[in-house]
């Protein structure tokens, strides 16, 4: 068992101790001899290692920092549920609830080979991007088949903490605006636009509000194979139960200014009318408000956070679109 307190360590400081842990865990789980362990520096919320066995098997060990230890009660079970539903997510081998003991909670799964979409787009032509967007749109659409009891933040792989989606959104907005004002996270003009949108009330599309919302959606977490087709979706640490369109909104918050995002919207399996697109903008803003409570704190892995508008550049055009819609006539 590792002895260092990782709550205040950076990824570099923790890597040596955790690489040994990753090797031990995989060896005990799969019974093979480990050939190599490599730290994966993509992502800042967890400590992630690629472990390769002499047999050629490539496995990911993902450790959760102490502040995020409870995620082990959600993410592994979500991955299992999605895999059974035919959604291309990593196949789970085990986790710290039943696997070898470790000071940090963890999940272990087989690696999905490929390249992150963020890197792959530079070498994709328009035809390949269209096919890839169609693949991705269908799989994101299929996430709505994973349903929960309750809404909002998850307590485990089947239940969420709030009784309604509207309650979760209302609380997130209130807490987010309070944090923005307390820590001066946005300028006065953006706060004014934000308040104008909030004053209109929550937009209810009248559909199921108990579906899987992929909170970690990011082009770095979408894996593409050598044929420019979707290989898998990774990192389901911050998922929720709610409106399926929130997944698109969360994606807009990060990548809304990307041309590929427009291609993705056009490939959506169901028509997206004006009201649906307003909801996508609204959920992009909600994504930023959800982070606002933590924006003045370091990441669980010890890194400092970037400014909120840098983390979520899509919130700026989303604010523009909705605040202009709500200008007095």
N, C-alpha and C positions, 0 to 999 in steps of 0.2 A: 504494500500500500504506500502511496506517495505521502510525504509528510508536509510538503510546503503548502502554505495557505495561498490558493490561487485567486482569491477574490480580488486581490490588488496587484496581480501579476499580468504582464503583457503576454501576448502569444509567444514572443521570442523567449521570454524568461521561463515559460512553462513547457516549452517544446521538448526539452531533453528528458524531463521526468515522465511526461505523458507519452512520449514515443515508446518508452519501455513498457508502460502500462498497456498501450495499444497492442504491442507485440505479444505480451503475455495473454491478454484477453482473447485475441484471435487464435493463438496457438491452443488455448484450452477449449475454445468453442468448436474449432474445426479439426483439431487433432493433428495438424500438419506443422511442418517446420517453416518458420518465417524466413524469407530471403531478404526483405528490405522493408523499411518504414520511412515514409516521406510525409512531412508536414504539408498540408494544403493551406495556402495563405489566402485563398478566396473566402470572403465572408469574415465578419468580425464579431459575430454573436456567440460562436462556439469554437471549440478547439477540435480541428478535424485532421485526421491522418489517413493516408493511403497505405495499407499493409499488403504486401505481395508475398504469397507463399511460394515455396519451391515448386509446388504443383502448377503454378501459373495463375491460381485464383487471386483476384484483386478485390480487396475488401476495404470498406470505409469504416473507421471508428470515429464516432462523433461524441465528444465529451461536452456536457453542459456545465457552464460555470455555476458556482453555488447559488447565485441569485436566480438561476434558471433551472434548477434541479427538478422542479415539478414537471417540466416539459416531457420527461421520460414517461409520464403517465398518459401522455397524449400522442406525441409524434409516432412512436413505433406502431401503435394500434391504428392510427390514421393510415399509415403506409400499408399496413396489412389490409385494411378495408378497401383502399383504393386499388391495390394490386388485385384483389379478388373481383373488383368491378371492371377490370380490364384497362384501367388507367395506367399508363407507363411510368410507374414510380419504382424506386429501388426495392429489391426483395430483401426483407428483414431476416437476419440470422438470429438475433437475440438482443437483449438489452440488460441493464444492470438490475432490473427487478428480479430476474431469474438466473442471470449469468454470473460469471466470476465476480467476486467482490472488488470494489474500487472506491476510492474516496470521492470521486466525481461520478455522477450519474452519466450513463452513456447509452447509445444505440449502435448496433453493428449491422451493416447491410452490404450486399454485393454492389460493387461499383458499376455504374452505367457508363460504358465507353462512348466517347464522343467529344465534341467541342462545345463550350458554352455559346449560346445563340449570340451573345454580345460580341464575341470574337468572330463568329462564323459569318455574320451579315456582311462584313467587308468584302468577302469573296463570293457572295451570292449574286446571281443575276436576277432580274425581275421575275422571270418565270419560276425560278427556284424559290424565291421569296413568296410568291403566290401559293405554291404548293405547300410550303412550310407553314404559312399562315393558316391555310385550310386545315392542316393536321392539328396545329396548336389550338385553333378556335374550337374544333370539335372536342378535343380533350378537356379544354377549360369548360366548355358547355356541359360535358359529362360529369363534372364535379358536383353538379346539382343533385345527382342521384345519391350522393352520400349525405344522409340526413341525420339530425340530432334531436335529442330531447332538450328543449330550451334554446336560447339564443345568446349571441355575444361570445365572450371569452370561454374557452373550453375548460372544464374541470377534469375531463378524461376523454377517451376516444369516442365516447358516445353521448356525452351530456355537456351542456353549456350552463353558464351561471345565471343568466337573466331570463325572465319569463317571456319577454317580447323583444323583438329586434328594435322597435321604436324606443323602448326604455334604454337599451344599450346605446343607441345612437345619441339620444338626448343626454345621457350621462357623459358620453365621450366628448360631445360638443362643449358642455358646460365646463368640464375639467380642462379641456384643451384651451379654451379661450382664457380661462383663469391663469393657466401657466404662461400663455403668450403675453398676457398683460403683466404678470408678475416678473417675468424674466426678460421682457422687451425683445421677444423673438422675431417680431415683424415690425415694419414701419407703420406709422399712423394711417397712411392711405390704405395699406393692405388690411389692417385691422378694421377700418371703416367698411371696406368691401365685404370682409368676412361677416361682420355684424349684419350688414344688409341682407346677406344670403340667409343667415340664421334666423332673422326676424320673419322670414317667409314660412318658417315651420318645416318639419320633416316631410319629404316627398315620399309618399307610399305608393308603390306600383301595383299593389293589390295581388301579389303572388306569394308563393311559399317563402317564409323567412327562416327556415330551419336547415338550409343547405350549407355544404362546405364552402367557405370563403378562404381562398388561398392567400394568406397574409404575407407570405414570403415571395410572391410573384415578382420576378426580376429576370431580365434576359440572361443574367449569369446563372440562374437556377433552371434554365431550360437547355437541355442537352440535345445537340444535333449530330447525326451520324455522318459518315463520309459521303453519303449520297444526298446530302442536304435534306434529309427527312427527320422528323421528330424522333429522338431516341428515348427521352425521358424527362420527367419533372422531378427536381430534387429539393430538399429542404422544406419540410412542412412543420417547422417549429412554431410559427405564430398564426396558425389557422384559427378560424372562428366559425360560428354557426350564424347564418343570416341570409341576406339577399344575394342570390348568385351574381347579380350585376356588380356587387362590391369587388369581386375579383378583377373585373375590367377596370373599375375605378382605381383600385390599388395599383394596377399596372400603369394606368394613365399618370398617376402621381409620379412614377419613376421615369416612364418612357413615353409620355403623351406627346412630346415634341418630335418623336421619331417617325419617319415615314412608314416604317414597318408596323407601327401601332395602327395607323390608318388602314393598312392592308389587312391587319388582323380584324379590325372592326367590320370591314367590308366582307370578310369571310365568315362572320358570325352566323351560326346555323338558323337563327331566327331574325326576322327584320327588327332593326333597332330604330324606333321612331324618335321624334323630338323629345318626348318625355323620358324615354330610356337614356338618351344621350345626356340629358340634364342630370339624370341620376348618376351616370358615370362620372361627370364633373363633380357632383356633390360628394361621391365616395372618394374621389381623389383628394378633396379637401379634408374629408373625414380621416383619411390616412395620415395626413400631416397633423391633424388635431390629436390623433391617438398617440403620436410620438411626442407631442409638445410637452407632455408631463415629464418626460425624461430627457429632453433636449439639452438641459443644462448639466446633466450628469454624464460621466464617462460610460462607455459601453461595458457590458458585463465582463468582457475580456480585458478591460483596462484601457483601451484606446479612447481618445477624446472624440467627441462627435463633431461632424461638420455642421454648418448652419442649416436650418431646416429647409430653406429654399434651395440649398445645394443638394440635399439628400432627395428632395422631392421637387424637381424643377417643374413638373407638370401641374403643381398646385397653382402656379402663377397664371398660366392660361386658363385653368379651370375657374379661378377667381374672376378673371376678366369676363369669361363667357357668362357665368351666372350673375355676377353683379350688374352687368350691362342689361341682362334680361329683366332685372328687378328694379331698374331705374324708374322713378315716378314719371308717369306720362304727362 
